[in-house]
Amino acid sequence: MMLFGGVIVDRSDRRALMYWRAVTGAVLWMLLGILLVLGVAQLWHVIAIVIAVQFSFALLSNSDEAALRSILTDNEEYARARGINQGRDAVVSIAGGPLGGFLYGAAHWLPFIAASVLHAIYGLCAALIRTDLQPTEITRKSTKRIGSIFEDIAVGLRFLVSSRVRLGIVLWIAFAQTAANMLTFTTIYQLMGHGYSAAQVALVEVSMAVGMIVASAAASIAVTRVPSGCLAILSTIGLLVAAVGATVWHSYGMLFVWFGIAGLTFPIGALAVQGFLFASTPDNLQGRAQSSLTVVSSIFAVWAPLVASALVVAGQTTMSYGLAAALFVLGLTAIFCAPAFRKLGTASEWSKAESAASRAAEESGEK
């Protein structure tokens, strides 16, 4: 559904989509909260509401990210904003679980009412945006034929591989996310198998999230001063060190060290490569590019939990960590196999590469 969501984001007023996401989330979570308050909630109610929320997320979740590029056209400002967003996501990953647990402990309906209120606030924030978020004329013309939906999806997928630098970035993201998932799930299954509590497992993940908060703040500055290709290389080397370290020494205490290193390095590379990728993406392709990247990278990453669990259960924990390290090596290879990727400059220099990206987009048939 996310691929169709990308088309919707590019064809529609992104502010309206943000409103729809806010309204659907607020109404659905409020409904579940009320059902719980009344004591009439059944399992099928919960399943139906969660599916509806996820359906809305798949279709509309890229609207705010696409709007960000419309609002911030300067590459340096855009890079800094993405860095702030990464830090925000890390904060949510740390606070979300404990806060939800605290609210659920206070009243089992309270987390869902809180989610409803937060969606309403999200909608109010969308109302504060003054930038025009209407679709471009190019995209508006493509809505005349239903069959063009699939053509638009194909355009978004072709755009990601329309130049070697974009293809290299897509491969790097796919390998890095899959490796990070392997590292995380191998640790979870290993510790659970050794009798560690859920709280003890969560603490290890928190060490990564704390590192990501610090690194996201630093990354938003680094991309304006250090070439993005260099940042991607340094980030991948740091992640490789973490994975190799976990492979060699994966005691509970040392996992805090390796996860801390991973948290300090991953956001820097992610901001550098994704910042350039979406900064060089035309406004009328933002939704499709982001949804296509998510789907393509997920094709690999979705298998990580299954592979990690199979290896850990088979007593091959070291091999599972080693596989994560091997995937980071492939990510490093993707950088060096694309000279334009390796030579990406600072955020202020992205515009030079954007010209080549625009020419590639024309060849893909969008312009």
Stockholm file with secondary structure:
# STOCKHOLM 1.0

chainA/1-367         MMLFGGVIVDRSDRRALMYWRAVTGAVLWMLLGILLVLGVAQLWHVIAIVIAVQFSFALLSNSDEAALRSILTDNEEYARARGINQGRDAVVSIAGGPLGGFLYGAAHWLPFIAASVLHAIYGLCAALIRTDLQPTEITRKSTKRIGSIFEDIAVGLRFLVSSRVRLGIVLWIAFAQTAANMLTFTTIYQLMGHGYSAAQVALVEVSMAVGMIVASAAASIAVTRVPSGCLAILSTIGLLVAAVGATVWHSYGMLFVWFGIAGLTFPIGALAVQGFLFASTPDNLQGRAQSSLTVVSSIFAVWAPLVASALVVAGQTTMSYGLAAALFVLGLTAIFCAPAFRKLGTASEWSKAESAASRAAEESGEK
#=GR chainA/1-367 SS CHHHHHHHHHHSCHHHHHHHHHHHHHHHHHHHHHHHHHTCCCHHHHHHHHHHHHHHHHHHTTHHHHHHHHHCCSHHHHHHHHHHHHHHHHHHHHHHHHHHHHHHHHCTTHHHHHHHHHHHHHHHHHHTCCSCCCCCHHHHHGGGCTTHHHHHHHHHHHHHTSSHHHHHHHHHHHHHHHHHHHHHHHHHHHHHHTTCCHHHHHHHHHHHHHHHHHHHHHHHHHTTTSCHHHHHHHHHHHHHHHHHHHHHCCCHHHHHHHHHHHHHHHHHHHHHHHHHHHHSSCGGGHHHHHHHHHHHHHHHHTTHHHHHHHHHHTTCHHHHHHHHHHHHHHHHHHHHTCHHHHTCCCGGGHHHHHHHHHHHHHHTTCC
#=GC SS_cons         CHHHHHHHHHHSCHHHHHHHHHHHHHHHHHHHHHHHHHTCCCHHHHHHHHHHHHHHHHHHTTHHHHHHHHHCCSHHHHHHHHHHHHHHHHHHHHHHHHHHHHHHHHCTTHHHHHHHHHHHHHHHHHHTCCSCCCCCHHHHHGGGCTTHHHHHHHHHHHHHTSSHHHHHHHHHHHHHHHHHHHHHHHHHHHHHHTTCCHHHHHHHHHHHHHHHHHHHHHHHHHTTTSCHHHHHHHHHHHHHHHHHHHHHCCCHHHHHHHHHHHHHHHHHHHHHHHHHHHHSSCGGGHHHHHHHHHHHHHHHHTTHHHHHHHHHHTTCHHHHHHHHHHHHHHHHHHHHTCHHHHTCCCGGGHHHHHHHHHHHHHHTTCC
//
